[in-house]
Amino acid sequence: MNRVQPLRADRAIRGVVIALVASAAGCGHGSAPAEGGAILNSSKALADQMCACKDKACGAPLRPRWDALTKEISGSSFTPEQVDALAQQDQRFFKCMAALDGAR
């Protein structure tokens, strides 16, 4: 049962991230907001790092950095394209993190 709890928490966090990004997207004014672009670049870099990991020891320090990044989303502006890209990076990060559960 311990594995179910963290998985549910991860899904809840992803839901919050997507909701925050979607609500912030309504604040965009046509051009790609710089802050949204910076957050998107950071999310891609973190997802790249997680996906490059071969074991949990490598991925463990990335999770707190991801959580800190998701807090930056609140109050930032995003275009609809950035929202989609952030959602993709979020899915990619957690898919690669989940793959580490089976790694030894």
N, C-alpha and C positions, 0 to 999 in steps of 0.2 A: 503493500500500500504506500510506502514511502515514495516510490517512483511516481505514483499517480498525483500526489500533492504538488511536487515541483512542476510537473507537466501542466497541470491546471493553472498554476501561478504564471507560467510562461505564456500560456494562451491568454490569460487575463491581461498581462502586461502588453502583449501584442495588440489586443483589442483597444487598450487605452492609447497606445501609440498611434494606431490608425485613426481613432476618433479624434485625438488631438491634432494630428496632421490634417485630417479632413476639415475640422473646424477652422484651423488656421488658414487653410487654402482659400477660404472665402474672403480673406483680407488682402489677397494679392491684387495688384493694380496693373496687370497686363505684362510687364516685364518680369524676368526671373529675379526674385528678391535675393540680394547678396547673402543675407543670413541663411535663407533656405538652401542656397547653393552650397554654402560652407558646411552646413549640417549634412546635406546629402553627400558631399565629398567625404566627410568624416565617417558616415555610415557605410559607405562603400569600402573605405580603407579598413574599418573594423571587420566588416564581413569578409574581406579578402584575407585578413589575418586569421580569422576563425577558420576559414575554409582551408588555409594552409597548414593548420595544426594537425598533428598525427596522434595526439593523446590529450587526455583531460588536463594534464599539468600545463600544457601549452595554452589551452583554451580558457582555463579557470580565471586568469587575471583579466581576460577580455570582457567577461560578463559585467563586472562592475563599471567598466568604461562604457559599455553599451547602455547600461541603465542610466548613467550620468548623461549620456548623449540624449536619451529619450526625454530627460527633464528639460533640456534646452529647447525642445520642440514647442513647448507651451509658450505662447506669446510671439512666436516667429511667424513669418509670412512665407507661403509656398504657392507656387503655381500648381495647377492640376497635374501637370507632367511631373513635377517634383514630388507630389503626393504619391503618384503611382510608383515612381522610382524608389521612394523611401519604403513603401510597402514591400516592394520586391527585395530590397536589401534586408529588411526585417525578416522576411521569410527565408532568405538565403542564410543569414546569420544563424537563425534558430535551427534550420535544417542541418547545417554543418556542425553546430553544437550538439545536436541530437546524435549525429553520426559518431561523435567522440564517445558516447556512452557504450558503444560496442567495441571501441578500440582498447587495446591493452598496452 
